[in-house]
Amino acid sequence: MVVGAWCRDIWHHAFGHEFRTVATQDLDLAIAVESWTTFTSIAGSFPRVGDSGIRFLIAGVKVDVLPFGAIEDPVGTAEPTPAR
């Protein structure tokens, strides 16, 4: 699920607006995962960028992959281990 500034720009475009509102160049992508093992498997497919533990370089774009779903513990909280 695309979230954040790019999501807003997609909606603006869908409603006929041609101007961009995004101030950042990264994409925020939320993914539902059942476990940290699943997230780690997906994350291992892409080079990490920075030390947030959720930013990767995918197809030349900086992408913040935001995990949610069954991994939220307590409910509503998902905190990946920062990159080393």
N, C-alpha and C positions, 0 to 999 in steps of 0.2 A: 504494500500500500504506500503510495507516495504521500508524504506529509510535509509540512513546513512551507517554506517560501515557494518552492517549485509547484507544490500543490495549489497554492493560491494563484500562481501565474497560469496554471492549466485552467482553473475556473474562470479567471479573467478572460482568457482567450476564448473559452467556450461561450461566454456571454458577449463576445464581439469586441472586446477591448484589445487593442494592438500593442499597448505599452507594457513593458516589463516592470514589475515591482520588486523583483528580487535584488537584494543587496549583496548576497553571497553567491559563490559559484558551486557550492557543494549541494548534493542531493540528499535529502533525508528519506530513507526507505525503511518502513516498519515491516518486520516479518514475524509471523506467528510461529513459534517453535515450542516443542514439548520439553526440551531439555537443553542444558548447557553443552552437552555432547553434540547435539544437532547444530547449535549455533557455532561451536568450535569447528565442526566439520565444514560448514559453509564458509566461515571466516578464513579457514586455512587455504581456501581456493584463491584468495586475493592478497596482494601485498598490503600490509598495514601502513597507514599514514598517521603520524603523530602518536600521542600516548594516551588517547581516550579509551582505547580498547574497542571502539566501535567504528572508527573511520578507516576506509579501505580505498584503494585505487582500483576502480572497475571500469574497463573500456576507456581509460584516460580521464575519468571523472572521479573527483573525491566524493565518496558516498558514506554517509553515516548510516550504518545498518542498526536499526533500533529494534531489539528483540522484545517481544511481548507474548502473552499467552500463558501456558502452563508453567513457564519458568518464573513467573512473577511470585516472589515470596519475600515478604508478605504480599498479599494481593495488591497489585498496582505498582510494585517495585521490581525492577530488573536491573541489577548492577553488575556488568561484566568486569572481570579482572582487567586492570589497565595493562596495556602492552608493555613488554620489557625490552 
